[in-house]
Every structure is written in structure tokens, then in C-alpha cells.
Amino acid sequence: MTTPQDILKALAVVRDPDLGRNIVELGFVKDVKVCGDTAAFKIELTTPACPVRELMKDQARKAVLAIPGIAKADITMTSQVRAAASAKGPLLPGVKNILPVASGKGGVGKSTVSANLAVALRQMGATVGLLDADVYGPSIPTIMGVETPPKLSGQRMVPPEQHGVKIMSMGFFLQQHDAAIWRGPMLHKMMEQFLGAVDWGELDDLVVDLPPGTGDIQLSLCQMVSLTGAAVVSTPQDVALSVAAKAIAMFQKLNTPVLGIVENMSYYVCRHCGDRDEIFGHGGAREAAEQLKIPFLGEIPLANEIRNTADHGMPIVLAEPDGLYAKAFRTVAENLAAQVSIRNMKEETTAEIKVTF
């Protein structure tokens, strides 16, 4: 008679390619039951954005059906986003992962990338917030198409929700064409308010759109909360990459992991003839990632559609979900989610080793 232990033994051949261990060892397999010739179990992944979700399900099914006497495998795929071991804190107690998106210089499309990544993660099943920390150029409300300001509930602000994402931005508090002319202490206080005085609730991921460069807001964020890791956006040309390297160096000095580089405006495809033109060069971010020994998260094309949908408050992953550009953003989101899982599993393993010894 087949037992649950037989099922677990068979499933040990299925490995998570990102984490490099089998799904039984990782504790992904749950609620194993055997009834006659049917094996039923749940595979609980560390992210709903797992790019090999269906592959792992197929491998699990084949492994179980190879057991003599088992004719049917009833597999339920679920996910439970792991929290960074250092994420819990007084400012954001319900947020599992804080993911700043940074750039060394302006004009690389960082805010558009941030918004599309946040929506893509939400589409994949994560609960997501988007914090626009670019006080000098708060464009997230425009890109996300939200005009409703936050509401007050007691002493806390309740962020508006758009496209399934909770949003907070200085743009809600500035009149059109107003400028925020602030120095360090004021910026620090703003970050403290946006983190601690906002009712973010329970979130899997809080994406933070940082201002370009390596200034006060970046320093305040790293000092106030423990960040799961940063994504750095760059265009392919050498000058942009050399500046992006400074942002990477900043995070490393502040003991914040860099989860990877995104190459934005990577290439252009003519809508009329289909020819591809690498206007700013191509592949520079991938080469930089290899040199710096950090992950490459993917490349986003330069396209009028991406700009146009952002200007009209409907990120491309929503406006054209089956298109080339949406797929590019989803690939980056999947790779970012994978890096979050890898980091958090490493933290858990390290913590277990410390407890053991």
C-alpha cells in the first residue's frame, strides 16, 4: 500500500531551479494524502510569480504517477510569500518585502518600470503597495491613473488603491506645477511619515520608486527599515551604466542587497517594418551585471506604447497584457520575485544554522 512517505520520496526528484533544492527539502509539499489509487497534495511556492510553476507541477505529476498503484495525482498549486528575516519592524510590521527601485541618473524610465513591476506582481497574485519616494518628480499618480488622495483614519493615512495596488506619493499633496524645495531633515521626516504614518496593511511587496541618484531619501530609507533588496534601472549606454554602478555601490555600502539590474530602453522595434534598432546600444546592463556579479533581471524595449499608456494612467501590463512589452515587464517581475525568494530562503537557512549551533 502506498503511503504519504512514498509520495514524498518520489517528489524529491523535483527541484526548484532558483533555490537549487528539491521541493520536499524546501518544505513546499504539504497535506499529502493517499486514497486508493489517488495521491493528493499541495505544492506551496515562495512566490505566485514563479516562472517555472507549471513545469514543476508537471514534473511532480510524472514523479507520482510513476509509483506502482498510483493512477491519479490531484495537485493544488499555491504560494506563500516569505518575509525577509529582517523585514519586521515598528514602521512596517505587515510588509514582508521592501523593494526599492533605483537609478544612478534621471531619464532612464525608473518610475515607469516601478509602476509596471508593481502591477505585474499584483497580477501574479501578490499583495502590493507602491511608494513614490521621488519627492522632486512624483509621477506615480499620473502613471497609475489615480487622483483620489489618501484618507485620514485617526492619526494614520489610508492610501488609495488603483489597479489593485496601494499607492502613496507626494504628488497627492502638491498643486500642479508646485515644486518641493526641501532639505535633508524635511525629506527624512517625509519618509518617516510615508512609512510609519500610512496604513499599508498586510503586503507581500512594497515597491519603492526612489529619486535618481544617491541622496538623502535613499539614505533615510536604508536607515529606517530593513530592505529585502534593490533593483537598479539603467539604459544600455556606457555613461548610464557608470552612473548606475554608483547606485549599486551605495546600496552595498549601506548593507542593502542588490537583487539585480534592469536594462530599460534596451532596443526599438519599428511598428511599420518590424526592424530592430538598438538606439542606445544593447546588452550593456547584462555585461555590467556579469562584471559586478549581480543578477540581470531582464530588458525592456523602448516603445511609444509604453510611454503613451503611462501618460494615460494605464500601465502597459494592463493596457496590452498579451503584447511584447507587457511580457517583457512580467519577465522582469518574475526574475525579481525569484531573487526575493532566493534571498529570503538564504536568510532562513542562515538563521536555522545559527540556532542549531
Secondary structure, DSSP 4 states (H G I P E B T S, - for coil): ---HHHHHHHHTT-EETTTTEETTTTT-EEEEEEETTEEEEEEEES-TT-TTHHHHHHHHHHHHHTSTT--EEEEEEEE-PPPPTT---SS-TTEEEEEEEE-SSSSS-HHHHHHHHHHHHHHTT--EEEEE--TTS--HHHHHT--PPPEEETTEEE--EETTEEEEEGGGTS-TT------HHHHHHHHHHHHHSB---SEEEEEEEPPSSSSHHHHHHHHHS--S-EEEEE-SSHHHHHHHHHHHHHHHHTT--EEEEEE-S--EE-TTT--EE-TT-SSHHHHHHHHHT--EEEE----HHHHHHHHTT--HHHHSTTSHHHHHHHHHHHHHHHHHHHHHHHHHHHHHHHHH-
